[in-house]
């Protein structure tokens, strides 16, 4: 059972922000089967003279999101145009580096939107495809694809404790500007924009 209805009005997208390039959005229907959102703190352990128990110092914070979803060729047009396989290729490409002359290579940053539940920036740690023997085949390829995505949140604000809710769930709605997600999913699975990115990488 999907955790989010596969409704075209539900935003479910990955937007890539390659260094020095235009951003591109890949849209999927929200056939989500599993979502996990993990927050972790790391503490270093040190021993003090005269005490048998260690002291702890806060060292780092991280957040990881895992998604599992199904991609289904629901119409003849989607199958004939190879729509979803093209979209999945674009998604997996977001794990690859971008090479720039005289600079070397850099990774691609990504914005993940899942309805009004998740709207975060980070990068893809993994993209996995799998097929089971329940999926029918047509024209030499399966019509159902299981996808697993590992996403590491970087964010555009400094993580800090707050006495309020202070969490990352449900409090960042999908953008309603020129790239609005209100319109139904169209046959084109990606949208390319030359507009400047809505967020920049943190400065080091």
ZAMARGU-4260 file (C-alpha; in steps of 0.2 Angstrom, whole numbers, plus 5000, padded with zeros to 4 digits):
<rodrens>
0) 5000/5000/5000 | 5007/5017/4996 | 5010/5029/5010 | 5006/5043/4998 | 4992/5042/4985
5) 4998/5041/4967 | 4989/5057/4964 | 4997/5069/4950 | 4993/5084/4962 | 5005/5077/4975
10) 5023/5084/4972 | 5036/5070/4971 | 5052/5076/4963 | 5071/5077/4962 | 5079/5093/4956
15) 5097/5093/4951 | 5109/5108/4953 | 5125/5103/4944 | 5140/5115/4947 | 5139/5129/4933
20) 5124/5121/4925 | 5105/5123/4923 | 5094/5114/4935 | 5082/5100/4930 | 5067/5092/4938
25) 5062/5074/4937 | 5044/5071/4942 | 5037/5054/4947 | 5020/5048/4953 | 5020/5046/4971
30) 5019/5027/4972 | 5029/5027/4988 | 5030/5011/4998 | 5041/5016/5012 | 5049/5032/5019
35) 5062/5034/5033 | 5069/5050/5040 | 5084/5047/5051 | 5092/5060/5063 | 5109/5056/5071
40) 5121/5065/5083 | 5139/5059/5085 | 5148/5061/5102 | 5166/5059/5105 | 5171/5049/5121
45) 5186/5055/5131 | 5193/5049/5148 | 5198/5060/5162 | 5211/5057/5175 | 5203/5052/5191
50) 5187/5046/5184 | 5182/5029/5178 | 5168/5035/5167 | 5171/5045/5151 | 5166/5062/5146
55) 5157/5066/5130 | 5158/5080/5118 | 5146/5084/5104 | 5155/5082/5087 | 5143/5081/5073
60) 5125/5080/5066 | 5118/5071/5051 | 5101/5068/5043 | 5097/5054/5030 | 5081/5050/5021
65) 5077/5034/5013 | 5063/5032/5000 | 5056/5016/4991 | 5044/5018/4977 | 5037/5010/4962
70) 5038/5016/4944 | 5024/5009/4933 | 5021/5011/4915 | 5002/5014/4917 | 4998/5019/4899
75) 5002/5014/4881 | 5010/5031/4878 | 5022/5030/4893 | 5027/5013/4887 | 5030/5017/4869
80) 5039/5033/4873 | 5050/5024/4886 | 5045/5038/4898 | 5049/5031/4915 | 5065/5022/4910
85) 5072/5039/4904 | 5067/5047/4920 | 5076/5034/4930 | 5091/5036/4920 | 5091/5055/4924
90) 5088/5051/4942 | 5103/5039/4943 | 5114/5052/4933 | 5112/5063/4948 | 5124/5052/4958
95) 5138/5055/4945 | 5151/5069/4945 | 5152/5085/4934 | 5169/5088/4926 | 5175/5106/4923
100) 5191/5111/4914 | 5204/5117/4926 | 5193/5113/4942 | 5192/5095/4942 | 5175/5087/4947
105) 5161/5090/4959 | 5145/5081/4964 | 5128/5086/4960 | 5117/5094/4973 | 5098/5089/4973
110) 5082/5096/4980 | 5070/5082/4986 | 5051/5086/4987 | 5038/5074/4994 | 5021/5082/4995
115) 5021/5094/5010 | 5030/5081/5020 | 5048/5084/5014 | 5057/5098/5005 | 5075/5097/5008
120) 5092/5100/4999 | 5107/5088/4999 | 5114/5074/4988 | 5110/5056/4982 | 5120/5043/4991
125) 5112/5029/4982 | 5099/5025/4968 | 5095/5006/4967 | 5083/4998/4954 | 5076/4980/4956
130) 5064/4970/4947 | 5054/4955/4954 | 5046/4940/4945 | 5028/4947/4948 | 5031/4961/4935
135) 5024/4958/4918 | 5036/4961/4903 | 5032/4970/4887 | 5043/4973/4872 | 5058/4965/4881
140) 5057/4976/4897 | 5047/4975/4914 | 5033/4987/4916 | 5035/4988/4935 | 5051/4994/4943
145) 5056/4995/4962 | 5067/5010/4966 | 5076/5014/4982 | 5085/5030/4985 | 5097/5036/4999
150) 5097/5055/5002 | 5109/5064/5013 | 5102/5081/5019 | 5113/5096/5018 | 5101/5110/5019
155) 5103/5128/5017 | 5102/5133/5035 | 5113/5128/5050 | 5105/5114/5061 | 5102/5121/5078
160) 5092/5115/5093 | 5076/5125/5096 | 5064/5124/5110 | 5050/5124/5098 | 5046/5111/5085
165) 5063/5114/5076 | 5060/5098/5065 | 5061/5096/5046 | 5045/5087/5043 | 5029/5095/5036
170) 5034/5113/5038 | 5042/5117/5021 | 5029/5117/5007 | 5033/5113/4989 | 5037/5129/4979
175) 5022/5137/4971 | 5031/5148/4959 | 5035/5146/4941 | 5039/5127/4944 | 5023/5124/4953
180) 5018/5106/4956 | 4999/5110/4955 | 4997/5105/4937 | 4995/5086/4933 | 5009/5076/4928
185) 5012/5077/4909 | 5020/5065/4897 | 5037/5074/4898 | 5045/5067/4913 | 5057/5082/4915
190) 5057/5100/4915 | 5073/5110/4911 | 5075/5128/4917 | 5088/5141/4914 | 5083/5151/4929
195) 5096/5153/4943 | 5095/5140/4957 | 5084/5144/4972 | 5098/5140/4983 | 5117/5139/4983
200) 5130/5127/4990 | 5136/5132/5008 | 5152/5142/5007 | 5167/5133/5014
</rodrens>
